[in-house]
Amino acid sequence: MKVKKQKRHRKILTFYTACFGFRKPFKVLCDGTFVHHLLTNRITPADKALSNVLSANVKLYTTRCVLAELKRLGSSYSEALEAAHKLITARCEHDKCVSAEACIMEVVGEKNSEHFFVASQDTDLRKKLQEVPGVPLIFGLRNALFLESPSAFQREYVKTSEERRLHMTEKEYQIFRDRAMSRLAGEGATNTITEIMENRDSEEQTINVQAEQRRITSRDRMDIKDKPQFKRKRAKGPNPLSCKKKKSCENQNIGPFKETKGDNTVKRSRKRKSQRVLRKERLVEGSGTSTSNNQSLPPPPCPSPDPVINLDAQPDPTLAQKEAEQKKKKGKGQTEELLRATSDAEASQAVGCVLMRKMFQT
């Protein structure tokens, strides 16, 4: 089945179920022409084909008059007669057999109280049933089955029935009038029914006016306006997380970090050093004293320029003695300086060994 056809059938079924009270499983009343059409086009099994059209379980019915008509038609409709005997026979109150058309019209009745779907290939019968409210029709076209859409008469009948429900019936009006008269008699009033209704309407109007005034006063107290005011969307600044932080001049302090207290006194922050770091620093300081002593030695004196030797002149003995004395003094100063450096290095090494022993002992 195509999608459009399926949608159309679904809409027709909702119309009949909502307006006329059709319920599952649906009952289908078949005549001889429809059974013969199913057999000639090989649309079998019939209950499965009809259940696909109505998308629900189906019960197939026929009447005694339809079976008698198929008998009269002869051997050409013998297969249809055998298939019709398998269907459920609906009750028809006929002593003598009548035509299938008249029998089906009588079974359906004026309002189709049994909620029958009528399946027929007879166009005259279908036209008559279109004027009966609440009778859905099924017909075959070659090897396909179709559910006929509701007629204009059926749609108008539904509209008029809905309008009647909205208005009061004569019985309801009489009941309402009797209650109003009894109320008047109990109260001992002489007012008519129309006056009572007018008074009720006036009371309802005053109540509505008072409620409206209360609503307005409550709004005025809360400073609420009648119309809702929507905030305009304004341009916002950039996302602070996506921007770089500004470099402040106050944070660019040179030197160690300082903390301020409530008394406006400044105190330097001190970091605790681990014992391992302190040991390394002490070792470095001990080895650094020897190098510092070596670096503190004065540079050796620059050699004096060689004197100009005059070959013709005779050697002066006093000058030779002075040079020899100066050389002796220089040698003694260098030896003394070397002795001092060696003594300082030995002392620093001794101090380092003592410190290492103490550290291992602890």
RAJORA-V709335 format. One record per pair of residues at least 24 apart in sequence whose C-alpha atoms are under 10 Angstrom apart, sorted by the first residue. I is the first residue (numbers start at 1). J is the second residue. D is the distance in whole Angstrom. If there is no record, write none. Layout:
I,J,D
I,J,D
//
This chain:
1,52,8
1,53,8
1,144,9
1,145,10
5,53,9
5,146,8
5,147,9
6,52,9
6,53,8
6,54,9
6,55,9
6,146,10
6,147,10
8,146,10
8,147,9
8,148,10
8,149,8
9,53,7
9,54,7
9,55,9
9,146,8
9,147,6
9,148,8
9,149,8
10,53,9
10,54,8
10,55,8
10,147,10
11,149,9
12,54,10
12,136,9
12,147,8
12,148,8
12,149,6
12,150,7
13,54,8
13,55,10
13,136,9
13,147,9
13,149,9
13,150,10
15,134,10
15,149,10
15,150,8
15,155,9
15,158,10
16,115,10
16,134,7
16,135,8
16,136,8
16,150,9
16,154,10
17,115,10
17,134,10
19,134,8
19,155,10
19,157,10
19,158,7
19,159,10
19,161,10
19,162,9
20,111,9
20,112,9
20,113,9
20,115,8
20,133,9
20,134,6
20,135,9
20,158,9
21,113,10
21,115,8
21,134,9
22,114,9
22,115,6
22,116,9
22,117,10
22,134,9
23,56,10
23,115,8
24,54,10
24,55,10
24,56,7
24,57,7
24,58,8
24,59,10
25,51,9
25,54,10
25,56,7
25,57,5
25,58,5
25,59,7
26,50,10
26,51,9
26,54,8
26,55,10
26,56,7
26,57,7
26,58,5
26,59,6
26,60,9
26,115,8
26,116,7
26,117,7
27,57,9
27,58,6
27,59,5
27,60,6
27,61,7
27,114,9
27,115,7
27,116,5
27,117,6
27,118,9
28,58,7
28,59,6
28,60,5
28,61,6
28,62,8
28,115,9
28,116,6
28,117,4
28,118,6
28,119,7
28,136,10
28,137,9
28,138,9
29,59,9
29,60,6
29,61,5
29,62,6
29,63,8
29,87,10
29,88,9
29,89,9
29,90,8
29,104,8
29,107,9
29,108,9
29,115,10
29,116,6
29,117,6
29,118,5
29,119,6
29,120,9
29,137,10
29,138,10
30,60,7
30,61,6
30,62,5
30,63,8
30,66,9
30,84,9
30,87,9
30,104,9
30,116,10
30,117,8
30,118,6
30,119,5
30,120,6
30,121,10
30,138,9
31,61,9
31,62,6
31,63,8
31,65,9
31,66,6
31,67,9
31,69,10
31,70,9
31,84,9
31,100,7
31,101,8
31,103,10
31,104,8
31,118,8
31,119,7
31,120,6
31,121,8
31,122,9
32,62,9
32,63,10
32,65,10
32,66,6
32,67,7
32,68,10
32,69,8
32,70,6
32,77,9
32,80,7
32,81,8
32,83,10
32,84,8
32,100,8
32,119,10
32,120,8
32,121,9
32,122,10
33,66,9
33,70,9
33,77,9
33,80,9
33,100,10
33,119,9
33,120,6
33,121,6
33,122,7
33,139,10
34,80,9
34,118,10
34,119,6
34,120,5
34,121,5
34,122,8
34,138,9
34,139,7
34,140,7
35,62,10
35,77,10
35,79,9
35,80,6
35,81,8
35,83,7
35,84,7
35,119,9
35,120,8
35,121,9
36,70,10
36,76,10
36,77,7
36,78,9
36,79,8
36,80,5
36,81,9
36,83,9
36,84,9
36,121,9
37,80,9
37,120,9
37,121,8
37,139,9
37,140,7
37,141,9
37,142,8
37,143,9
38,80,9
38,83,10
38,140,8
38,141,10
38,142,9
38,143,8
38,144,9
38,145,9
39,79,8
39,80,7
39,83,9
40,79,10
40,80,9
40,142,9
40,143,9
41,140,9
41,141,9
41,142,6
41,143,6
41,144,9
42,142,10
42,143,7
43,140,10
43,142,9
43,143,7
43,144,8
43,145,9
46,83,10
49,144,9
49,145,8
50,119,10
50,138,9
50,145,8
50,146,9
50,147,10
52,145,9
53,138,9
53,144,9
53,145,7
53,146,7
53,147,7
54,138,10
54,146,10
54,147,8
58,117,10
59,87,9
59,88,8
59,116,10
60,84,9
60,86,9
60,87,6
60,88,6
60,89,9
60,90,10
60,116,10
60,117,9
60,119,10
61,85,10
61,86,9
61,87,6
61,88,5
61,89,6
61,90,6
61,91,10
61,116,9
61,117,10
61,118,9
61,119,10
62,86,9
62,87,6
62,88,6
62,89,5
62,90,6
62,91,9
62,92,10
62,100,10
62,104,9
62,118,10
63,87,9
63,88,8
63,89,5
63,90,5
63,91,7
63,92,7
63,100,8
63,103,8
63,104,8
63,107,9
64,89,7
64,90,8
64,91,8
64,92,7
64,93,10
64,94,9
64,97,8
64,98,9
64,100,9
64,103,9
65,89,10
65,92,8
65,94,8
65,96,9
65,97,5
65,98,6
65,99,6
65,100,6
65,101,9
65,102,9
65,103,7
65,104,9
66,97,9
66,98,9
66,99,7
66,100,5
66,101,9
66,103,8
66,104,9
67,97,10
67,100,9
68,97,7
68,98,9
68,99,9
68,100,9
69,97,8
69,98,8
69,99,7
69,100,7
70,100,9
100,125,9
101,125,6
101,126,10
101,128,10
104,129,10
105,129,8
105,132,9
108,132,9
108,134,10
108,135,8
109,133,10
109,135,10
110,134,9
110,135,10
111,135,8
112,136,10
117,147,10
119,145,10
119,146,10
119,147,9
127,151,10
130,154,7
131,157,10
132,157,10
133,157,7
133,158,8
134,158,9
279,355,9
279,356,9
279,359,8
282,352,8
282,355,8
282,356,10
283,352,7
283,353,10
283,355,9
283,356,9
284,352,10
285,348,10
285,352,9
286,345,10
286,347,10
286,348,6
286,349,8
286,350,10
286,351,7
286,352,6
286,353,10
286,355,9
287,345,9
287,348,7
287,349,8
287,351,10
287,352,8
288,348,9
289,344,8
289,345,8
289,347,10
289,348,7
289,349,10
290,341,8
290,342,9
290,343,10
290,344,7
290,345,5
290,346,9
290,347,9
290,348,7
290,349,9
291,341,10
291,344,10
291,345,8
293,340,9
293,341,7
293,342,10
293,344,7
293,345,8
294,338,10
294,340,10
294,341,7
294,342,9
294,344,9
294,345,9
296,341,10
297,337,8
297,338,10
297,341,9
298,337,9
300,330,10
300,334,9
301,330,9
//
